[in-house]
């Protein structure tokens, strides 16, 4: 699933390690989500959305909406 | 070696050294090339390599950002179970060889040697239960499924080779190391380019 996590993270000048620490997950998990290799569970997606203070649909792009929505 | 690649290469070297030492000493013992207590001593000594192996694996995991509490607990449980296995197996073999006790006592010795291996299987189950990171948990479950598939395929194939008199009978307890090889294959299949 496409997402804007990398851009949002870069806007805050956070490393993958910083984001992983804030989400209480491994750095590898952040990397896997950012690169679209892993789709997070709903609870983790909500935690990410809360951390960036944005609705989930602004961070994750629904597969049905295609790739054009990703920042 | 702090880079993920360097740490991973280091851990692979230790894994290779451990596998060669463990399976090599077991083969020497089984074939009678190094028999008796020197052979068993060599087999037991090979397990000492688990200490630097686990340390190097934890360094590699930390460098890749996957050194979770559950993983460290799992590593500790596996090391404890491995040393318990060596002690109980060697003790059991010694008692059985020198005293040849009655069947109930030999049954207890066999169960005692199997218990640490069962503890290792339990440790794997607990790792899946205790791992709080959902991505890491998913990877572990995938590895376990690949390992189980590998074990089933390998034992089915070997069973038929044996049935057609093309391969000798093997001890059933070899299923666990074969499953562990499957875990390694699972990790290779999952190979993470970011690490």
Interface residues (C-beta under 8 A of the other chain):
Chain A: X16 X17 X20 X24 X25 X26 X27 X28 X29 X31 X32 X33 X35 X38 X40 X41 X44
Chain B: X64 X65 X66 X68 X132 X133 X134 X135 X136 X138 X192 X194 X195
